[in-house]
Amino acid sequence: MDRRSLFLLVLAGLLAVLAGSTWPGFPSPNEYARTFAARAMVERGTWEISHELNTYGFLEDRARVDDRYYSNKPPGLIWLAVPAVRVMAAVAPDRHPMVDNYAARLLLSTLPALLCAALLGLWLRARERSAAAGIGLLLFGTFWGLSAAFFWSFAFTGGLVFACAWLLYAQERLPERAAMLLAGFLGALCAVSEYSSAIVLTALFAPAMLVRLRRIIPVALGMAAPLLMLAMYNLACFGTALTLSNRYDDAAGYAELGQSAAFGMGLPTAGGMFGLLLSPLLGLFFFSPFLLPALAAPVVLWRRGERAFAAAVAGCVWLHPLVMAGYANWHGGASLGPRYLGLVLPMFVFATLLVPLGRWRGLFWGAATASLLVHAALRIVPPFAIDDVATASTIKGWVLPALREGLVNGLYLSTGGLLVASAALFALVHLGAVSWLVATERRDANVRWLAGAAAVVLAVQLGVGQVTVRQVTWAWAAMHKWPQERGWEKPVPPVPRAFGERYLGELPGAPPAGASPE
């Protein structure tokens, strides 16, 4: 690997390791639903989290069976978090769960994100493309770098999707049976860590299987162990091997989605497509407009004769956004960025850099520059620190209000009044890296084009904020009578106005109804 690529990987790793992602007063549901379950297994030999909920506070993402509570998340990451929590238990028995969460995040989010970026660089280099450009744009110009600082499933499962694509269509060192066995295992591990990945994995595996039918057997054998473990987990928690956790979600609306035949999936909607791709709250192309050429990559690959791979790439950059736009909960609540497209972010970057840019090179790097600058600002504050969804935009509706509240995604090494200073340093280091990346990659791109494109994209990103996900969601929900049917008052619940206390304070949440105190 060249020195520029290694430098970007090391810098991104340092920023992710030092970044603070959780606070004692706010057990982030996406993260702690897994951390609590892993801790329960380490300390009491059970997946039940009723004790953790009573001890550490209210947590939304929970499943309920009678008066017992479990995580409502797919269990793959929970299983893998157990070793990290076990180590923390030996080092600090009286620790806060945020310590467990941090250790699990380093192992299962930060490390996979960096390994995936490294694999992206190696694959690009094999195709005579710039490895540093791919690594830098993925880690600093998309939501990928930010997700590496949280114990979410997106970096882990997105890395597995990309690794499966590489095993199926690029690797040449492993024997074919070994590669297919490993691809099947990683694909199944991905599916049991994020159920929505099953569709994009099918789109990846199907073309490779159709080319050589003999690959089906080793792939199926590789899938067996994770799927068997899922059945055993479901049987232990819910009394049945074939029912997933979301069927028992303690929120009535989500439980109904889990009980439906399609798990809440339906036909793509205009609101979902706008929200996931273009909106200033979640839009993939709003935050990373340089990824637009990825949409042309399947056509480019097909014309080159790489038809199986073209179909696989189309499954990532065309099919997956369409499928998620038909999901009843496509917006994912009040948070920032294209989280639900995290599965395919590495493939989007890879596909983008496969498309010849020609005279559009300056425009591309202008859009990339704007994306890198905006993501540097977004790294300062948590992606769920939002006061009003209806007026949220990247800077004026998100970063600035959070900073006024003293809410920063600061460094663990900083305390008190140093938080803002450390966040500023954090952003400056980020900006230094991306400026160097653009300066070395633009080559013959016209500087006036680059600067003009960056200014236009930045103006759009900073100025747009009124036509957002809430309006689109409500219009779509009104047509489908969704809130009334599901028993929910609002499809996008607002975070309380006093979010400074919620995220930085020590106030415990209320235990859920039905949980017996211990």
C-alpha positions as CSV (number, residue, x, y, z in Angstrom):
1,M,0.0,0.0,0.0
2,D,1.4,3.4,-0.9
3,R,2.3,6.0,1.7
4,R,-0.6,8.4,1.0
5,S,-3.2,5.6,1.5
6,L,-1.5,4.5,4.7
7,F,-1.4,8.1,6.0
8,L,-5.1,8.5,5.4
9,L,-5.9,5.2,7.1
10,V,-3.8,6.1,10.2
11,L,-5.2,9.6,10.5
12,A,-8.8,8.3,10.2
13,G,-8.1,5.6,12.8
14,L,-6.7,8.2,15.2
15,L,-9.7,10.5,14.8
16,A,-12.1,7.6,15.3
17,V,-10.3,6.2,18.4
18,L,-10.1,9.6,20.1
19,A,-13.6,10.7,19.2
20,G,-16.2,10.6,22.0
21,S,-19.3,8.9,20.8
22,T,-21.5,8.4,23.9
23,W,-22.4,10.3,27.1
24,P,-23.5,9.0,30.5
25,G,-26.9,10.7,30.4
26,F,-27.9,9.3,27.0
27,P,-27.8,5.6,26.3
28,S,-28.0,5.7,22.5
29,P,-30.6,3.1,21.5
30,N,-28.8,1.9,18.4
31,E,-25.7,1.2,20.3
32,Y,-26.7,0.3,23.8
33,A,-29.4,-2.2,22.7
34,R,-26.4,-4.4,21.7
35,T,-24.1,-3.4,24.5
36,F,-26.7,-4.1,27.2
37,A,-27.3,-7.6,25.7
38,A,-23.6,-8.4,25.5
39,R,-23.1,-7.2,29.1
40,A,-26.0,-9.3,30.3
41,M,-24.5,-12.4,28.8
42,V,-21.1,-11.7,30.3
43,E,-22.4,-10.9,33.8
44,R,-25.4,-13.1,34.2
45,G,-25.3,-15.6,31.3
46,T,-28.5,-14.4,29.7
47,W,-29.5,-12.2,26.8
48,E,-32.3,-10.6,28.8
49,I,-31.6,-6.9,29.5
50,S,-34.3,-6.0,32.0
51,H,-31.7,-5.5,34.7
52,E,-29.7,-3.1,32.5
53,L,-32.8,-1.1,31.6
54,N,-33.7,-0.7,35.3
55,T,-30.1,0.2,36.3
56,Y,-29.0,2.5,33.5
57,G,-32.3,3.9,32.2
58,F,-34.9,3.9,29.5
59,L,-33.9,2.4,26.1
60,E,-36.2,2.5,23.1
61,D,-34.8,-0.3,21.0
62,R,-36.0,-3.3,23.0
63,A,-38.1,-6.4,22.4
64,R,-40.6,-7.7,25.0
65,V,-41.7,-11.2,25.8
66,D,-44.1,-11.2,28.7
67,D,-42.2,-9.1,31.3
68,R,-38.8,-9.9,30.0
69,Y,-36.9,-7.5,27.8
70,Y,-34.3,-8.2,25.1
71,S,-32.5,-6.2,22.4
72,N,-34.6,-5.8,19.3
73,K,-31.5,-5.7,17.1
74,P,-30.3,-8.6,14.9
75,P,-27.9,-10.5,17.1
76,G,-24.7,-10.8,15.0
77,L,-23.0,-7.8,16.5
78,I,-24.2,-8.7,20.0
79,W,-22.4,-12.1,19.8
80,L,-19.2,-10.5,18.6
81,A,-19.4,-7.8,21.3
82,V,-19.3,-10.4,24.1
83,P,-15.4,-10.8,24.0
84,A,-14.9,-7.0,24.1
85,V,-17.2,-6.7,27.1
86,R,-15.6,-9.7,28.8
87,V,-12.2,-8.0,28.6
88,M,-13.6,-4.7,30.0
89,A,-15.3,-6.7,32.8
90,A,-11.9,-8.1,33.8
91,V,-10.2,-4.7,33.7
92,A,-12.9,-2.6,35.3
93,P,-15.7,-4.5,37.1
94,D,-17.5,-1.4,38.2
95,R,-17.4,0.4,34.8
96,H,-20.2,2.4,33.2
97,P,-21.7,0.6,30.1
98,M,-20.3,3.4,28.0
99,V,-16.9,1.8,28.5
100,D,-18.2,-1.5,27.1
101,N,-19.8,0.4,24.3
102,Y,-16.5,2.1,23.4
103,A,-14.6,-1.2,23.4
104,A,-17.2,-2.9,21.2
105,R,-17.2,0.1,18.9
106,L,-13.5,0.0,18.3
107,L,-13.6,-3.7,17.6
108,L,-16.8,-3.9,15.5
109,S,-17.2,-0.5,13.9
110,T,-13.9,1.4,13.8
111,L,-11.7,-1.5,12.8
112,P,-14.1,-2.9,10.1
113,A,-14.5,0.6,8.6
114,L,-10.7,1.0,8.3
115,L,-10.2,-2.6,7.0
116,C,-12.9,-2.0,4.4
117,A,-11.3,1.3,3.3
118,A,-7.9,-0.6,3.0
119,L,-9.6,-3.3,0.8
120,L,-11.2,-0.6,-1.3
121,G,-7.8,0.9,-1.9
122,L,-6.2,-2.4,-2.8
123,W,-9.1,-3.2,-5.2
124,L,-8.8,0.2,-6.9
125,R,-5.1,-0.2,-7.3
126,A,-5.6,-3.5,-9.0
127,R,-7.8,-1.7,-11.4
128,E,-5.2,1.0,-11.9
129,R,-7.2,3.6,-10.0
130,S,-6.0,5.9,-7.2
131,A,-6.1,4.0,-3.9
132,A,-5.6,7.2,-1.9
133,A,-8.6,8.8,-3.6
134,G,-10.9,6.0,-2.8
135,I,-9.7,5.7,0.8
136,G,-9.8,9.4,1.4
137,L,-13.2,10.0,-0.2
138,L,-14.8,7.1,1.7
139,L,-13.4,8.0,5.1
140,F,-13.6,11.8,4.9
141,G,-16.2,12.6,2.3
142,T,-19.0,10.2,3.2
143,F,-21.0,9.2,6.2
144,W,-18.7,6.2,6.5
145,G,-16.0,8.0,8.6
146,L,-18.6,9.3,11.0
147,S,-20.3,5.9,11.4
148,A,-16.9,4.4,12.4
149,A,-17.1,6.5,15.6
150,F,-20.4,4.8,16.8
151,F,-21.3,1.3,17.6
152,W,-23.8,1.0,14.8
153,S,-24.1,-1.9,12.4
154,F,-23.4,0.1,9.2
155,A,-19.6,0.0,9.1
156,F,-19.5,-3.7,10.1
157,T,-22.1,-4.9,7.7
158,G,-21.1,-2.5,4.9
159,G,-17.6,-3.8,5.2
160,L,-18.9,-7.4,4.9
161,V,-20.9,-6.6,1.8
162,F,-17.8,-5.1,0.2
163,A,-15.7,-8.0,1.2
164,C,-18.2,-10.5,-0.3
165,A,-18.1,-8.5,-3.5
166,W,-14.3,-8.7,-3.6
167,L,-14.3,-12.5,-2.9
168,L,-16.9,-13.1,-5.5
169,Y,-15.5,-11.0,-8.3
170,A,-11.9,-9.9,-7.7
171,Q,-9.7,-12.1,-5.5
172,E,-7.4,-14.5,-7.3
173,R,-5.2,-16.0,-4.6
174,L,-7.6,-18.2,-2.7
175,P,-8.9,-21.5,-4.3
176,E,-12.4,-21.0,-5.6
177,R,-14.1,-23.3,-3.0
178,A,-12.3,-21.6,-0.1
179,A,-13.3,-18.1,-1.4
180,M,-16.9,-19.2,-1.9
181,L,-17.0,-20.8,1.6
182,L,-15.7,-17.6,3.2
183,A,-18.0,-15.4,1.1
184,G,-21.0,-17.5,2.3
185,F,-19.9,-17.2,5.9
186,L,-19.3,-13.5,5.8
187,G,-22.6,-12.9,3.9
188,A,-24.6,-14.9,6.5
189,L,-22.8,-13.1,9.3
190,C,-23.8,-9.8,7.6
191,A,-27.4,-10.9,7.3
192,V,-27.7,-11.9,11.0
193,S,-26.2,-8.5,11.9
194,E,-28.5,-6.4,9.7
195,Y,-31.6,-8.1,8.3
196,S,-32.0,-5.6,5.5
197,S,-28.7,-6.7,4.0
198,A,-30.3,-9.9,2.8
199,I,-31.6,-8.2,-0.4
200,V,-28.4,-6.5,-1.4
201,L,-26.5,-9.8,-0.6
202,T,-28.8,-11.7,-2.9
203,A,-28.1,-9.2,-5.7
204,L,-24.3,-9.7,-5.1
205,F,-24.3,-13.5,-4.9
206,A,-26.8,-14.3,-7.7
207,P,-24.8,-13.2,-10.7
208,A,-21.7,-15.1,-9.4
209,M,-23.7,-18.2,-8.8
210,L,-25.4,-18.1,-12.2
211,V,-22.0,-17.9,-13.9
212,R,-20.8,-21.1,-12.1
213,L,-23.5,-23.2,-10.5
214,R,-20.9,-25.3,-8.7
215,R,-20.3,-22.3,-6.3
216,I,-23.7,-22.8,-4.7
217,I,-22.6,-25.7,-2.5
218,P,-19.6,-24.0,-0.8
219,V,-21.6,-20.8,-0.4
220,A,-24.4,-22.6,1.3
221,L,-22.0,-24.5,3.6
222,G,-20.4,-21.2,4.6
223,M,-23.8,-19.7,5.4
224,A,-24.8,-22.6,7.7
225,A,-23.1,-21.7,11.0
226,P,-24.4,-18.1,11.3
227,L,-27.9,-19.1,10.4
228,L,-27.9,-22.0,12.9
229,M,-26.7,-19.6,15.6
230,L,-29.5,-17.2,14.7
231,A,-32.0,-20.0,15.1
232,M,-30.6,-21.0,18.5
233,Y,-30.6,-17.3,19.7
234,N,-34.2,-16.8,18.7
235,L,-35.2,-20.1,20.4
236,A,-33.4,-19.0,23.6
237,C,-34.9,-15.5,23.7
238,F,-38.3,-15.8,22.0
239,G,-39.2,-19.5,22.2
240,T,-39.2,-20.1,18.5
241,A,-36.3,-20.5,16.1
242,L,-37.9,-19.0,13.0
243,T,-39.2,-15.7,14.5
244,L,-37.0,-12.6,14.4
245,S,-36.7,-10.1,17.3
246,N,-38.5,-7.3,15.5
247,R,-41.7,-9.2,15.8
248,Y,-41.6,-8.6,19.6
249,D,-40.6,-5.0,19.5
250,D,-42.1,-3.2,22.5
251,A,-43.2,-0.3,20.3
252,A,-46.6,-1.4,18.8
253,G,-45.9,0.2,15.4
254,Y,-42.6,-1.5,14.9
255,A,-44.0,-4.8,16.2
256,E,-46.7,-4.7,13.5
257,L,-44.1,-4.1,10.8
258,G,-42.1,-7.1,12.1
259,Q,-45.2,-9.3,12.0
260,S,-46.1,-8.3,8.5
261,A,-45.2,-10.8,5.7
262,A,-42.8,-8.3,4.1
263,F,-41.3,-6.9,7.4
264,G,-42.5,-3.4,6.5
265,M,-41.1,-3.5,3.0
266,G,-43.3,-2.2,0.1
267,L,-43.0,-0.5,-3.2
268,P,-40.6,2.4,-3.4
269,T,-42.1,5.8,-2.7
270,A,-41.2,9.2,-4.1
271,G,-40.9,10.5,-0.5
272,G,-38.5,7.7,0.4
273,M,-36.4,8.2,-2.7
274,F,-36.2,12.0,-2.1
275,G,-35.4,11.5,1.6
276,L,-32.7,8.9,1.1
277,L,-31.0,10.5,-1.9
278,L,-31.6,14.2,-1.9
279,S,-33.0,15.6,1.3
280,P,-30.8,17.9,3.5
281,L,-31.3,15.5,6.5
282,L,-30.6,12.1,5.0
283,G,-29.7,12.5,1.4
284,L,-26.8,10.5,0.1
285,F,-26.2,12.9,-2.8
286,F,-26.9,16.0,-0.7
287,F,-24.0,15.2,1.6
288,S,-21.7,13.4,-1.0
289,P,-22.7,14.7,-4.5
290,F,-19.5,13.4,-6.0
291,L,-21.0,9.9,-5.8
292,L,-23.5,10.6,-8.6
293,P,-21.2,9.0,-11.3
294,A,-21.7,5.6,-9.4
295,L,-25.2,5.4,-11.0
296,A,-23.5,5.1,-14.4
297,A,-21.0,2.4,-13.3
298,P,-23.2,-0.6,-14.1
299,V,-23.6,0.6,-17.7
300,V,-19.8,1.2,-18.0
301,L,-19.0,-2.2,-16.6
302,W,-21.6,-3.9,-18.9
303,R,-20.1,-2.3,-22.0
304,R,-16.7,-3.5,-20.9
305,G,-17.9,-7.1,-20.9
306,E,-18.0,-7.5,-17.0
307,R,-21.6,-8.4,-17.0
308,A,-21.8,-10.4,-13.8
309,F,-20.0,-7.7,-11.9
310,A,-22.1,-5.0,-13.5
311,A,-25.3,-6.8,-12.3
312,A,-23.8,-7.0,-8.8
313,V,-22.9,-3.3,-8.7
314,A,-26.3,-2.5,-10.0
315,G,-27.7,-4.4,-7.0
316,C,-25.8,-2.1,-4.7
317,V,-26.2,1.3,-6.3
318,W,-29.6,0.9,-8.0
319,L,-31.5,-1.8,-6.2
320,H,-30.6,-1.2,-2.5
321,P,-31.8,2.5,-2.5
322,L,-35.0,1.5,-4.2
323,V,-35.7,-1.3,-1.7
324,M,-35.0,1.0,1.3
325,A,-37.2,3.7,-0.2
326,G,-40.1,1.2,0.1
327,Y,-39.4,0.5,3.8
328,A,-42.1,1.9,6.1
329,N,-39.4,3.3,8.4
330,W,-37.0,4.5,5.7
331,H,-36.3,7.8,7.6
332,G,-35.0,6.0,10.7
333,G,-36.0,8.7,13.2
334,A,-34.4,12.0,14.1
335,S,-30.7,11.6,13.1
336,L,-28.4,12.8,10.4
337,G,-27.0,11.2,7.3
338,P,-27.7,8.3,5.0
339,R,-27.5,5.6,7.7
340,Y,-29.7,3.1,5.9
341,L,-27.5,3.3,2.8
342,G,-24.4,2.6,4.8
343,L,-24.4,-1.0,3.6
344,V,-23.4,0.2,0.1
345,L,-21.3,3.3,0.7
346,P,-18.0,1.5,-0.1
347,M,-19.4,0.2,-3.3
348,F,-20.7,3.6,-4.2
349,V,-17.2,5.1,-3.8
350,F,-15.7,2.2,-5.7
351,A,-18.2,2.4,-8.6
352,T,-17.7,6.2,-8.8
353,L,-14.0,5.9,-9.3
354,L,-14.5,3.2,-12.1
355,V,-16.4,5.7,-14.2
356,P,-14.2,7.8,-16.6
357,L,-14.6,11.5,-15.7
358,G,-13.0,13.1,-18.7
359,R,-13.7,16.8,-18.9
360,W,-15.9,16.6,-15.8
361,R,-12.9,15.9,-13.6
362,G,-12.9,19.5,-12.2
363,L,-16.6,19.4,-11.4
364,F,-16.1,16.0,-9.7
365,W,-13.3,17.3,-7.4
366,G,-15.3,20.4,-6.8
367,A,-18.2,18.4,-5.5
368,A,-15.8,16.2,-3.6
369,T,-14.1,19.2,-2.0
370,A,-17.5,20.5,-0.8
371,S,-18.4,17.1,0.6
372,L,-15.1,16.9,2.5
373,L,-15.6,20.3,4.0
374,V,-19.1,19.6,5.1
375,H,-18.2,16.3,6.7
376,A,-15.4,18.0,8.6
377,A,-18.1,20.2,10.2
378,L,-20.4,17.3,10.8
379,R,-17.7,15.4,12.7
380,I,-17.8,18.1,15.4
381,V,-21.2,17.2,16.8
382,P,-23.2,14.0,17.3
383,P,-25.4,12.9,14.4
384,F,-28.5,12.7,16.6
385,A,-28.3,16.1,18.3
386,I,-31.3,17.6,16.6
387,D,-33.8,20.1,18.0
388,D,-36.2,20.5,15.1
389,V,-36.4,18.1,12.1
390,A,-38.4,20.6,10.1
391,T,-35.6,23.2,9.9
392,A,-32.6,20.9,10.0
393,S,-29.8,21.4,7.4
394,T,-26.2,20.5,7.6
395,I,-24.7,23.6,9.2
396,K,-27.2,26.2,10.2
397,G,-29.8,23.8,11.5
398,W,-27.5,21.2,13.1
399,V,-23.9,22.1,13.9
400,L,-24.4,25.7,15.0
401,P,-27.3,25.0,17.4
402,A,-25.4,22.1,18.9
403,L,-22.3,24.2,19.5
404,R,-24.4,26.9,21.2
405,E,-25.7,24.2,23.6
406,G,-22.1,23.1,24.3
407,L,-22.7,19.7,22.6
408,V,-19.6,18.5,20.7
409,N,-18.3,15.2,19.6
410,G,-15.1,16.0,21.5
411,L,-12.1,13.9,22.3
412,Y,-12.0,11.5,25.2
413,L,-8.7,13.2,26.3
414,S,-10.5,16.5,26.7
415,T,-12.7,17.7,29.6
416,G,-14.8,20.7,30.4
417,G,-14.1,23.9,28.6
418,L,-11.5,22.2,26.4
419,L,-14.2,20.3,24.5
420,V,-14.9,23.0,22.0
421,A,-11.2,23.6,21.5
422,S,-10.6,19.9,21.0
423,A,-13.5,19.8,18.5
424,A,-12.0,22.7,16.6
425,L,-8.7,20.9,16.5
426,F,-10.5,17.7,15.4
427,A,-12.0,19.6,12.4
428,L,-8.8,21.3,11.5
429,V,-6.9,17.9,11.3
430,H,-9.7,16.6,9.2
431,L,-9.5,19.7,6.9
432,G,-5.8,19.4,6.6
433,A,-6.1,15.8,5.4
434,V,-8.8,16.4,2.9
435,S,-7.1,19.6,1.5
436,W,-3.9,17.6,0.9
437,L,-6.0,14.8,-0.7
438,V,-7.7,17.2,-3.2
439,A,-4.5,19.0,-4.0
440,T,-2.7,15.8,-4.9
441,E,-5.6,14.2,-6.7
442,R,-7.0,16.9,-8.9
443,R,-4.0,16.9,-11.2
444,D,-5.0,18.5,-14.5
445,A,-8.5,19.6,-13.3
446,N,-9.0,23.3,-14.0
447,V,-8.7,25.1,-10.6
448,R,-11.5,27.6,-11.6
449,W,-13.9,24.7,-12.3
450,L,-12.9,23.1,-9.0
451,A,-13.4,26.2,-6.9
452,G,-16.6,27.2,-8.7
453,A,-18.2,23.7,-8.3
454,A,-17.2,23.6,-4.6
455,A,-18.7,27.0,-4.0
456,V,-22.0,26.1,-5.7
457,V,-22.3,22.8,-3.9
458,L,-21.4,24.3,-0.5
459,A,-24.0,27.1,-1.1
460,V,-26.7,24.5,-1.7
461,Q,-25.6,22.4,1.3
462,L,-25.5,25.4,3.7
463,G,-28.6,27.1,2.3
464,V,-31.2,24.4,1.9
465,G,-33.1,23.3,5.0
466,Q,-36.8,24.0,4.7
467,V,-37.9,21.2,2.3
468,T,-36.9,18.3,4.5
469,V,-37.8,14.8,5.5
470,R,-40.6,15.7,7.9
471,Q,-42.7,17.4,5.2
472,V,-42.1,14.6,2.7
473,T,-42.8,11.9,5.3
474,W,-46.0,13.6,6.5
475,A,-47.3,13.9,2.9
476,W,-46.6,10.3,2.2
477,A,-48.0,9.2,5.6
478,A,-51.2,11.2,5.1
479,M,-51.8,9.4,1.8
480,H,-51.3,6.0,3.4
481,K,-53.0,6.8,6.7
482,W,-49.8,5.4,8.2
483,P,-49.7,7.1,11.6
484,Q,-53.3,6.2,12.4
485,E,-53.0,2.6,11.4
486,R,-49.8,2.1,13.3
487,G,-51.0,3.9,16.4
488,W,-48.2,6.5,16.2
489,E,-48.7,10.2,16.5
490,K,-45.7,11.2,14.5
491,P,-43.6,9.1,12.0
492,V,-40.5,11.2,12.8
493,P,-40.4,11.7,16.6
494,P,-38.7,15.0,17.6
495,V,-35.9,14.9,20.1
496,P,-36.7,17.0,23.3
497,R,-35.8,20.6,23.1
498,A,-33.4,20.5,26.0
499,F,-31.1,18.1,24.3
500,G,-28.1,19.5,26.0
501,E,-29.2,18.0,29.3
502,R,-30.2,14.8,27.7
503,Y,-26.9,14.1,26.0
504,L,-24.5,15.6,28.6
505,G,-26.3,15.3,31.9
506,E,-26.4,12.5,34.4
507,L,-30.1,12.2,34.6
508,P,-31.2,8.5,34.3
509,G,-34.0,7.6,32.0
510,A,-37.3,6.1,33.3
511,P,-37.4,2.3,33.3
512,P,-39.8,0.8,30.8
513,A,-43.3,-0.2,32.0
514,G,-43.4,-3.8,33.0
515,A,-39.7,-4.2,33.9
516,S,-39.4,-5.4,37.5
517,P,-36.7,-3.6,39.5
518,E,-33.9,-5.7,40.9
